[in-house]
Amino acid sequence: MSKQKKHSHKKKEPPTNTYAHMNPRRQKLHLMADEISYKFAKMLTKINRVLLAVFAVIVALLLFKVLPSQTARYLIIAVFGAALAMNGIAGYRQSKWAGFFLMVFGTLLCLGNLIMLGQ
């Protein structure tokens, strides 16, 4: 016989508002940022799979010498930067500072390499 699980009859407290100390405008802004982060977190596995597929195509084109090596390097680093930025957006709810850093650093990395690619 399997053991019966003990049920606790404690009432669950509703989640406290972490932004209660802020004025209503800032509260609304933070709640919107949390909602965007939540939506990205739900789609993150699909986004990462697409970025991984793009990375694999770039590496394959590099190996078959279709793309010049310098172009492939810039594209690989740009894809890596895009992945960092997306993961930063998705992780913003858990850690505001880490998510913000990943968003900014990934965006700069991606855009910087795309600009270098265009020159």
N, CA, C and O atoms as a GROMACS GRO file, in nm:
protein
  476
    1MET      N    1   0.084  -0.117   0.000
    1MET     CA    2   0.000   0.000   0.000
    1MET      C    3   0.089   0.125   0.000
    1MET      O    4   0.194   0.130   0.064
    2SER      N    5   0.043   0.220  -0.071
    2SER     CA    6   0.118   0.346  -0.075
    2SER      C    7   0.081   0.429   0.047
    2SER      O    8  -0.029   0.420   0.102
    3LYS      N    9   0.175   0.510   0.086
    3LYS     CA   10   0.152   0.595   0.202
    3LYS      C   11   0.062   0.711   0.163
    3LYS      O   12   0.073   0.766   0.053
    4GLN      N   13  -0.025   0.746   0.251
    4GLN     CA   14  -0.115   0.859   0.229
    4GLN      C   15  -0.039   0.989   0.255
    4GLN      O   16   0.037   0.999   0.352
    5LYS      N   17  -0.060   1.086   0.172
    5LYS     CA   18   0.002   1.215   0.192
    5LYS      C   19  -0.076   1.292   0.298
    5LYS      O   20  -0.199   1.291   0.300
    6LYS      N   21  -0.002   1.357   0.382
    6LYS     CA   22  -0.067   1.439   0.484
    6LYS      C   23  -0.101   1.573   0.422
    6LYS      O   24  -0.017   1.638   0.360
    7HIS      N   25  -0.222   1.614   0.439
    7HIS     CA   26  -0.266   1.741   0.385
    7HIS      C   27  -0.258   1.846   0.494
    7HIS      O   28  -0.304   1.827   0.607
    8SER      N   29  -0.201   1.956   0.458
    8SER     CA   30  -0.197   2.066   0.555
    8SER      C   31  -0.320   2.153   0.530
    8SER      O   32  -0.354   2.184   0.416
    9HIS      N   33  -0.383   2.191   0.634
    9HIS     CA   34  -0.505   2.271   0.624
    9HIS      C   35  -0.478   2.418   0.653
    9HIS      O   36  -0.566   2.492   0.695
   10LYS      N   37  -0.354   2.458   0.629
   10LYS     CA   38  -0.321   2.598   0.648
   10LYS      C   39  -0.376   2.677   0.530
   10LYS      O   40  -0.371   2.634   0.415
   11LYS      N   41  -0.426   2.792   0.562
   11LYS     CA   42  -0.476   2.878   0.456
   11LYS      C   43  -0.358   2.946   0.388
   11LYS      O   44  -0.267   2.996   0.453
   12LYS      N   45  -0.361   2.945   0.256
   12LYS     CA   46  -0.254   3.010   0.182
   12LYS      C   47  -0.279   3.160   0.181
   12LYS      O   48  -0.390   3.208   0.156
   13GLU      N   49  -0.172   3.233   0.209
   13GLU     CA   50  -0.182   3.377   0.208
   13GLU      C   51  -0.171   3.426   0.064
   13GLU      O   52  -0.093   3.372  -0.014
   14PRO      N   53  -0.249   3.527   0.029
   14PRO     CA   54  -0.235   3.581  -0.106
   14PRO      C   55  -0.098   3.645  -0.123
   14PRO      O   56  -0.041   3.697  -0.026
   15PRO      N   57  -0.044   3.642  -0.243
   15PRO     CA   58   0.090   3.701  -0.260
   15PRO      C   59   0.088   3.851  -0.231
   15PRO      O   60  -0.004   3.923  -0.271
   16THR      N   61   0.189   3.894  -0.163
   16THR     CA   62   0.196   4.035  -0.128
   16THR      C   63   0.241   4.116  -0.249
   16THR      O   64   0.314   4.065  -0.335
   17ASN      N   65   0.200   4.238  -0.255
   17ASN     CA   66   0.237   4.326  -0.364
   17ASN      C   67   0.377   4.378  -0.336
   17ASN      O   68   0.397   4.456  -0.242
   18THR      N   69   0.474   4.337  -0.417
   18THR     CA   70   0.612   4.378  -0.394
   18THR      C   71   0.636   4.523  -0.433
   18THR      O   72   0.738   4.581  -0.398
   19TYR      N   73   0.542   4.580  -0.506
   19TYR     CA   74   0.558   4.718  -0.550
   19TYR      C   75   0.466   4.814  -0.474
   19TYR      O   76   0.436   4.923  -0.523
   20ALA      N   77   0.423   4.775  -0.356
   20ALA     CA   78   0.328   4.856  -0.279
   20ALA      C   79   0.388   4.990  -0.235
   20ALA      O   80   0.316   5.087  -0.216
   21HIS      N   81   0.518   4.994  -0.218
   21HIS     CA   82   0.582   5.117  -0.170
   21HIS      C   83   0.601   5.222  -0.279
   21HIS      O   84   0.640   5.335  -0.251
   22MET      N   85   0.572   5.185  -0.404
   22MET     CA   86   0.594   5.277  -0.517
   22MET      C   87   0.467   5.356  -0.548
   22MET      O   88   0.356   5.318  -0.510
   23ASN      N   89   0.488   5.466  -0.619
   23ASN     CA   90   0.371   5.540  -0.662
   23ASN      C   91   0.302   5.464  -0.776
   23ASN      O   92   0.365   5.377  -0.837
   24PRO      N   93   0.177   5.494  -0.805
   24PRO     CA   94   0.100   5.413  -0.901
   24PRO      C   95   0.161   5.404  -1.040
   24PRO      O   96   0.150   5.300  -1.106
   25ARG      N   97   0.225   5.510  -1.087
   25ARG     CA   98   0.286   5.506  -1.221
   25ARG      C   99   0.401   5.406  -1.227
   25ARG      O  100   0.409   5.325  -1.319
   26ARG      N  101   0.489   5.412  -1.127
   26ARG     CA  102   0.602   5.319  -1.123
   26ARG      C  103   0.552   5.176  -1.102
   26ARG      O  104   0.606   5.081  -1.158
   27GLN      N  105   0.449   5.163  -1.022
   27GLN     CA  106   0.391   5.031  -0.998
   27GLN      C  107   0.341   4.971  -1.130
   27GLN      O  108   0.366   4.854  -1.160
   28LYS      N  109   0.270   5.052  -1.207
   28LYS     CA  110   0.217   5.006  -1.335
   28LYS      C  111   0.330   4.968  -1.430
   28LYS      O  112   0.320   4.868  -1.500
   29LEU      N  113   0.435   5.047  -1.432
   29LEU     CA  114   0.549   5.021  -1.519
   29LEU      C  115   0.617   4.889  -1.482
   29LEU      O  116   0.652   4.810  -1.570
   30HIS      N  117   0.637   4.868  -1.353
   30HIS     CA  118   0.700   4.744  -1.308
   30HIS      C  119   0.611   4.623  -1.335
   30HIS      O  120   0.662   4.517  -1.372
   31LEU      N  121   0.483   4.637  -1.317
   31LEU     CA  122   0.392   4.526  -1.345
   31LEU      C  123   0.391   4.493  -1.495
   31LEU      O  124   0.382   4.376  -1.533
   32MET      N  125   0.399   4.595  -1.580
   32MET     CA  126   0.406   4.570  -1.725
   32MET      C  127   0.536   4.498  -1.760
   32MET      O  128   0.536   4.407  -1.843
   33ALA      N  129   0.647   4.539  -1.698
   33ALA     CA  130   0.775   4.473  -1.723
   33ALA      C  131   0.770   4.327  -1.678
   33ALA      O  132   0.823   4.239  -1.747
   34ASP      N  133   0.707   4.300  -1.565
   34ASP     CA  134   0.693   4.162  -1.518
   34ASP      C  135   0.607   4.080  -1.614
   34ASP      O  136   0.636   3.962  -1.638
   35GLU      N  137   0.503   4.141  -1.669
   35GLU     CA  138   0.416   4.070  -1.763
   35GLU      C  139   0.491   4.037  -1.892
   35GLU      O  140   0.477   3.927  -1.945
   36ILE      N  141   0.568   4.132  -1.943
   36ILE     CA  142   0.647   4.108  -2.064
   36ILE      C  143   0.749   3.998  -2.038
   36ILE      O  144   0.769   3.910  -2.123
   37SER      N  145   0.814   4.002  -1.923
   37SER     CA  146   0.911   3.899  -1.888
   37SER      C  147   0.845   3.762  -1.879
   37SER      O  148   0.902   3.663  -1.923
   38TYR      N  149   0.726   3.757  -1.822
   38TYR     CA  150   0.653   3.630  -1.812
   38TYR      C  151   0.619   3.574  -1.950
   38TYR      O  152   0.632   3.455  -1.975
   39LYS      N  153   0.576   3.662  -2.041
   39LYS     CA  154   0.542   3.617  -2.177
   39LYS      C  155   0.666   3.566  -2.251
   39LYS      O  156   0.659   3.467  -2.323
   40PHE      N  157   0.779   3.634  -2.233
   40PHE     CA  158   0.903   3.588  -2.296
   40PHE      C  159   0.947   3.455  -2.236
   40PHE      O  160   0.997   3.368  -2.307
   41ALA      N  161   0.930   3.440  -2.105
   41ALA     CA  162   0.971   3.315  -2.039
   41ALA      C  163   0.890   3.197  -2.092
   41ALA      O  164   0.942   3.086  -2.102
   42LYS      N  165   0.763   3.220  -2.126
   42LYS     CA  166   0.681   3.112  -2.180
   42LYS      C  167   0.728   3.072  -2.320
   42LYS      O  168   0.719   2.954  -2.356
   43MET      N  169   0.778   3.167  -2.399
   43MET     CA  170   0.820   3.140  -2.535
   43MET      C  171   0.969   3.110  -2.547
   43MET      O  172   1.018   3.084  -2.656
   44LEU      N  173   1.042   3.115  -2.436
   44LEU     CA  174   1.187   3.111  -2.442
   44LEU      C  175   1.242   2.983  -2.502
   44LEU      O  176   1.341   2.988  -2.575
   45THR      N  177   1.182   2.869  -2.475
   45THR     CA  178   1.235   2.745  -2.532
   45THR      C  179   1.227   2.746  -2.684
   45THR      O  180   1.319   2.700  -2.751
   46LYS      N  181   1.118   2.798  -2.738
   46LYS     CA  182   1.106   2.804  -2.884
   46LYS      C  183   1.206   2.903  -2.942
   46LYS      O  184   1.267   2.877  -3.046
   47ILE      N  185   1.222   3.017  -2.876
   47ILE     CA  186   1.317   3.118  -2.924
   47ILE      C  187   1.458   3.061  -2.922
   47ILE      O  188   1.534   3.080  -3.017
   48ASN      N  189   1.494   2.993  -2.813
   48ASN     CA  190   1.628   2.935  -2.804
   48ASN      C  191   1.650   2.828  -2.909
   48ASN      O  192   1.760   2.816  -2.962
   49ARG      N  193   1.548   2.750  -2.941
   49ARG     CA  194   1.562   2.649  -3.046
   49ARG      C  195   1.584   2.713  -3.182
   49ARG      O  196   1.665   2.665  -3.261
   50VAL      N  197   1.512   2.822  -3.208
   50VAL     CA  198   1.531   2.893  -3.336
   50VAL      C  199   1.672   2.950  -3.344
   50VAL      O  200   1.738   2.939  -3.447
   51LEU      N  201   1.719   3.012  -3.235
   51LEU     CA  202   1.854   3.068  -3.234
   51LEU      C  203   1.960   2.960  -3.248
   51LEU      O  204   2.062   2.981  -3.311
   52LEU      N  205   1.936   2.843  -3.188
   52LEU     CA  206   2.029   2.732  -3.202
   52LEU      C  207   2.031   2.680  -3.345
   52LEU      O  208   2.137   2.643  -3.396
   53ALA      N  209   1.915   2.677  -3.411
   53ALA     CA  210   1.908   2.635  -3.551
   53ALA      C  211   1.983   2.735  -3.640
   53ALA      O  212   2.054   2.694  -3.732
   54VAL      N  213   1.966   2.863  -3.614
   54VAL     CA  214   2.038   2.966  -3.690
   54VAL      C  215   2.188   2.950  -3.670
   54VAL      O  216   2.266   2.962  -3.765
   55PHE      N  217   2.229   2.925  -3.546
   55PHE     CA  218   2.370   2.903  -3.515
   55PHE      C  219   2.423   2.782  -3.593
   55PHE      O  220   2.533   2.787  -3.648
   56ALA      N  221   2.346   2.674  -3.596
   56ALA     CA  222   2.389   2.553  -3.667
   56ALA      C  223   2.402   2.578  -3.817
   56ALA      O  224   2.494   2.528  -3.881
   57VAL      N  225   2.311   2.656  -3.873
   57VAL     CA  226   2.318   2.688  -4.016
   57VAL      C  227   2.443   2.772  -4.045
   57VAL      O  228   2.512   2.749  -4.145
   58ILE      N  229   2.471   2.868  -3.959
   58ILE     CA  230   2.590   2.952  -3.979
   58ILE      C  231   2.717   2.867  -3.973
   58ILE      O  232   2.807   2.883  -4.055
   59VAL      N  233   2.724   2.778  -3.874
   59VAL     CA  234   2.843   2.692  -3.861
   59VAL      C  235   2.855   2.599  -3.982
   59VAL      O  236   2.965   2.577  -4.032
   60ALA      N  237   2.744   2.545  -4.029
   60ALA     CA  238   2.748   2.458  -4.147
   60ALA      C  239   2.795   2.536  -4.270
   60ALA      O  240   2.876   2.487  -4.348
   61LEU      N  241   2.744   2.658  -4.287
   61LEU     CA  242   2.788   2.740  -4.400
   61LEU      C  243   2.936   2.777  -4.388
   61LEU      O  244   3.005   2.789  -4.489
   62LEU      N  245   2.983   2.794  -4.265
   62LEU     CA  246   3.125   2.823  -4.243
   62LEU      C  247   3.209   2.701  -4.279
   62LEU      O  248   3.313   2.713  -4.345
   63LEU      N  249   3.165   2.583  -4.236
   63LEU     CA  250   3.242   2.461  -4.262
   63LEU      C  251   3.248   2.427  -4.411
   63LEU      O  252   3.350   2.378  -4.459
   64PHE      N  253   3.141   2.454  -4.484
   64PHE     CA  254   3.140   2.428  -4.628
   64PHE      C  255   3.194   2.545  -4.709
   64PHE      O  256   3.183   2.548  -4.831
   65LYS      N  257   3.252   2.642  -4.639
   65LYS     CA  258   3.317   2.758  -4.700
   65LYS      C  259   3.224   2.839  -4.791
   65LYS      O  260   3.267   2.893  -4.893
   66VAL      N  261   3.097   2.846  -4.754
   66VAL     CA  262   3.002   2.930  -4.825
   66VAL      C  263   3.012   3.073  -4.773
   66VAL      O  264   3.006   3.169  -4.849
   67LEU      N  265   3.028   3.085  -4.641
   67LEU     CA  266   3.046   3.216  -4.577
   67LEU      C  267   3.194   3.239  -4.547
   67LEU      O  268   3.263   3.146  -4.506
   68PRO      N  269   3.242   3.360  -4.567
   68PRO     CA  270   3.379   3.391  -4.522
   68PRO      C  271   3.387   3.380  -4.369
   68PRO      O  272   3.288   3.402  -4.299
   69SER      N  273   3.503   3.346  -4.320
   69SER     CA  274   3.518   3.320  -4.176
   69SER      C  275   3.488   3.443  -4.092
   69SER      O  276   3.427   3.431  -3.985
   70GLN      N  277   3.529   3.561  -4.137
   70GLN     CA  278   3.504   3.682  -4.059
   70GLN      C  279   3.355   3.711  -4.050
   70GLN      O  280   3.307   3.750  -3.943
   71THR      N  281   3.282   3.693  -4.158
   71THR     CA  282   3.138   3.713  -4.158
   71THR      C  283   3.070   3.615  -4.064
   71THR      O  284   2.980   3.651  -3.989
   72ALA      N  285   3.113   3.490  -4.069
   72ALA     CA  286   3.055   3.388  -3.982
   72ALA      C  287   3.081   3.419  -3.835
   72ALA      O  288   2.994   3.398  -3.751
   73ARG      N  289   3.199   3.469  -3.804
   73ARG     CA  290   3.230   3.505  -3.666
   73ARG      C  291   3.138   3.615  -3.616
   73ARG      O  292   3.084   3.607  -3.505
   74TYR      N  293   3.119   3.718  -3.697
   74TYR     CA  294   3.030   3.826  -3.657
   74TYR      C  295   2.887   3.776  -3.639
   74TYR      O  296   2.818   3.815  -3.544
   75LEU      N  297   2.841   3.689  -3.729
   75LEU     CA  298   2.705   3.635  -3.718
   75LEU      C  299   2.689   3.547  -3.595
   75LEU      O  300   2.586   3.553  -3.527
   76ILE      N  301   2.790   3.465  -3.565
   76ILE     CA  302   2.783   3.377  -3.448
   76ILE      C  303   2.775   3.460  -3.320
   76ILE      O  304   2.695   3.430  -3.231
   77ILE      N  305   2.857   3.563  -3.310
   77ILE     CA  306   2.855   3.647  -3.190
   77ILE      C  307   2.725   3.727  -3.182
   77ILE      O  308   2.675   3.751  -3.072
   78ALA      N  309   2.670   3.767  -3.296
   78ALA     CA  310   2.542   3.838  -3.296
   78ALA      C  311   2.430   3.746  -3.248
   78ALA      O  312   2.342   3.789  -3.173
   79VAL      N  313   2.432   3.620  -3.291
   79VAL     CA  314   2.330   3.524  -3.245
   79VAL      C  315   2.346   3.500  -3.095
   79VAL      O  316   2.247   3.490  -3.023
   80PHE      N  317   2.470   3.490  -3.049
   80PHE     CA  318   2.494   3.473  -2.906
   80PHE      C  319   2.443   3.593  -2.827
   80PHE      O  320   2.384   3.577  -2.720
   81GLY      N  321   2.464   3.713  -2.878
   81GLY     CA  322   2.413   3.834  -2.813
   81GLY      C  323   2.262   3.837  -2.809
   81GLY      O  324   2.202   3.878  -2.710
   82ALA      N  325   2.198   3.793  -2.918
   82ALA     CA  326   2.052   3.788  -2.921
   82ALA      C  327   2.000   3.688  -2.817
   82ALA      O  328   1.900   3.714  -2.750
   83ALA      N  329   2.069   3.575  -2.804
   83ALA     CA  330   2.028   3.476  -2.704
   83ALA      C  331   2.042   3.532  -2.562
   83ALA      O  332   1.955   3.511  -2.478
   84LEU      N  333   2.150   3.604  -2.537
   84LEU     CA  334   2.167   3.667  -2.406
   84LEU      C  335   2.056   3.768  -2.378
   84LEU      O  336   2.001   3.772  -2.268
   85ALA      N  337   2.024   3.848  -2.478
   85ALA     CA  338   1.920   3.950  -2.458
   85ALA      C  339   1.784   3.886  -2.432
   85ALA      O  340   1.712   3.930  -2.342
   86MET      N  341   1.750   3.784  -2.506
   86MET     CA  342   1.621   3.716  -2.485
   86MET      C  343   1.615   3.649  -2.348
   86MET      O  344   1.512   3.657  -2.280
   87ASN      N  345   1.722   3.585  -2.308
   87ASN     CA  346   1.725   3.522  -2.175
   87ASN      C  347   1.722   3.627  -2.064
   87ASN      O  348   1.668   3.601  -1.957
   88GLY      N  349   1.778   3.743  -2.090
   88GLY     CA  350   1.772   3.852  -1.992
   88GLY      C  351   1.630   3.903  -1.974
   88GLY      O  352   1.586   3.930  -1.862
   89ILE      N  353   1.559   3.916  -2.086
   89ILE     CA  354   1.420   3.960  -2.077
   89ILE      C  355   1.337   3.856  -2.001
   89ILE      O  356   1.254   3.891  -1.916
   90ALA      N  357   1.359   3.730  -2.032
   90ALA     CA  358   1.281   3.624  -1.967
   90ALA      C  359   1.314   3.612  -1.818
   90ALA      O  360   1.228   3.577  -1.738
   91GLY      N  361   1.437   3.640  -1.780
   91GLY     CA  362   1.478   3.625  -1.641
   91GLY      C  363   1.462   3.751  -1.559
   91GLY      O  364   1.502   3.754  -1.443
   92TYR      N  365   1.405   3.854  -1.617
   92TYR     CA  366   1.392   3.982  -1.547
   92TYR      C  367   1.306   3.972  -1.422
   92TYR      O  368   1.330   4.044  -1.325
   93ARG      N  369   1.207   3.885  -1.423
   93ARG     CA  370   1.119   3.874  -1.305
   93ARG      C  371   1.193   3.816  -1.186
   93ARG      O  372   1.169   3.857  -1.072
   94GLN      N  373   1.283   3.720  -1.210
   94GLN     CA  374   1.354   3.658  -1.098
   94GLN      C  375   1.461   3.750  -1.040
   94GLN      O  376   1.474   3.761  -0.918
   95SER      N  377   1.537   3.815  -1.126
   95SER     CA  378   1.643   3.903  -1.079
   95SER      C  379   1.649   4.025  -1.168
   95SER      O  380   1.691   4.017  -1.284
   96LYS      N  381   1.608   4.136  -1.115
   96LYS     CA  382   1.601   4.258  -1.195
   96LYS      C  383   1.739   4.300  -1.246
   96LYS      O  384   1.753   4.336  -1.363
   97TRP      N  385   1.842   4.295  -1.160
   97TRP     CA  386   1.974   4.339  -1.200
   97TRP      C  387   2.037   4.246  -1.303
   97TRP      O  388   2.093   4.292  -1.402
   98ALA      N  389   2.027   4.116  -1.279
   98ALA     CA  390   2.086   4.021  -1.374
   98ALA      C  391   2.012   4.026  -1.508
   98ALA      O  392   2.075   4.022  -1.614
   99GLY      N  393   1.881   4.034  -1.503
   99GLY     CA  394   1.803   4.041  -1.626
   99GLY      C  395   1.834   4.168  -1.704
   99GLY      O  396   1.848   4.164  -1.826
  100PHE      N  397   1.845   4.279  -1.634
  100PHE     CA  398   1.878   4.405  -1.700
  100PHE      C  399   2.016   4.400  -1.762
  100PHE      O  400   2.036   4.443  -1.876
  101PHE      N  401   2.114   4.345  -1.688
  101PHE     CA  402   2.249   4.335  -1.741
  101PHE      C  403   2.253   4.248  -1.867
  101PHE      O  404   2.316   4.284  -1.966
  102LEU      N  405   2.186   4.133  -1.863
  102LEU     CA  406   2.184   4.045  -1.980
  102LEU      C  407   2.114   4.112  -2.098
  102LEU      O  408   2.159   4.098  -2.212
  103MET      N  409   2.006   4.184  -2.071
  103MET     CA  410   1.937   4.254  -2.181
  103MET      C  411   2.028   4.356  -2.247
  103MET      O  412   2.041   4.359  -2.369
  104VAL      N  413   2.091   4.439  -2.166
  104VAL     CA  414   2.175   4.546  -2.220
  104VAL      C  415   2.300   4.488  -2.287
  104VAL      O  416   2.332   4.526  -2.400
  105PHE      N  417   2.369   4.399  -2.220
  105PHE     CA  418   2.492   4.342  -2.276
  105PHE      C  419   2.463   4.262  -2.402
  105PHE      O  420   2.536   4.275  -2.501
  106GLY      N  421   2.359   4.181  -2.401
  106GLY     CA  422   2.324   4.103  -2.519
  106GLY      C  423   2.284   4.190  -2.637
  106GLY      O  424   2.320   4.162  -2.751
  107THR      N  425   2.208   4.295  -2.609
  107THR     CA  426   2.167   4.386  -2.716
  107THR      C  427   2.288   4.458  -2.776
  107THR      O  428   2.299   4.469  -2.898
  108LEU      N  429   2.378   4.506  -2.690
  108LEU     CA  430   2.498   4.573  -2.740
  108LEU      C  431   2.586   4.477  -2.820
  108LEU      O  432   2.641   4.514  -2.924
  109LEU      N  433   2.598   4.355  -2.772
  109LEU     CA  434   2.678   4.255  -2.842
  109LEU      C  435   2.618   4.223  -2.979
  109LEU      O  436   2.690   4.216  -3.079
  110CYS      N  437   2.489   4.203  -2.982
  110CYS     CA  438   2.421   4.170  -3.108
  110CYS      C  439   2.428   4.286  -3.207
  110CYS      O  440   2.470   4.268  -3.322
  111LEU      N  441   2.389   4.404  -3.164
  111LEU     CA  442   2.389   4.520  -3.253
  111LEU      C  443   2.530   4.559  -3.296
  111LEU      O  444   2.552   4.596  -3.412
  112GLY      N  445   2.625   4.552  -3.205
  112GLY     CA  446   2.763   4.586  -3.239
  112GLY      C  447   2.818   4.495  -3.348
  112GLY      O  448   2.884   4.542  -3.441
  113ASN      N  449   2.791   4.367  -3.337
  113ASN     CA  450   2.841   4.274  -3.438
  113ASN      C  451   2.765   4.288  -3.570
  113ASN      O  452   2.824   4.270  -3.677
  114LEU      N  453   2.638   4.318  -3.564
  114LEU     CA  454   2.565   4.341  -3.689
  114LEU      C  455   2.613   4.467  -3.759
  114LEU      O  456   2.618   4.472  -3.882
  115ILE      N  457   2.648   4.570  -3.681
  115ILE     CA  458   2.703   4.692  -3.740
  115ILE      C  459   2.839   4.663  -3.801
  115ILE      O  460   2.869   4.710  -3.911
  116MET      N  461   2.922   4.587  -3.731
  116MET     CA  462   3.053   4.550  -3.785
  116MET      C  463   3.039   4.466  -3.912
  116MET      O  464   3.122   4.475  -4.003
  117LEU      N  465   2.936   4.386  -3.916
  117LEU     CA  466   2.910   4.303  -4.034
  117LEU      C  467   2.873   4.389  -4.153
  117LEU      O  468   2.907   4.355  -4.267
  118GLY      N  469   2.805   4.499  -4.130
  118GLY     CA  470   2.760   4.586  -4.237
  118GLY      C  471   2.870   4.675  -4.294
  118GLY      O  472   2.852   4.734  -4.400
  119GLN      N  473   2.982   4.684  -4.225
  119GLN     CA  474   3.089   4.771  -4.274
  119GLN      C  475   3.178   4.703  -4.374
  119GLN      O  476   3.272   4.764  -4.424
   0.00000   0.00000   0.00000
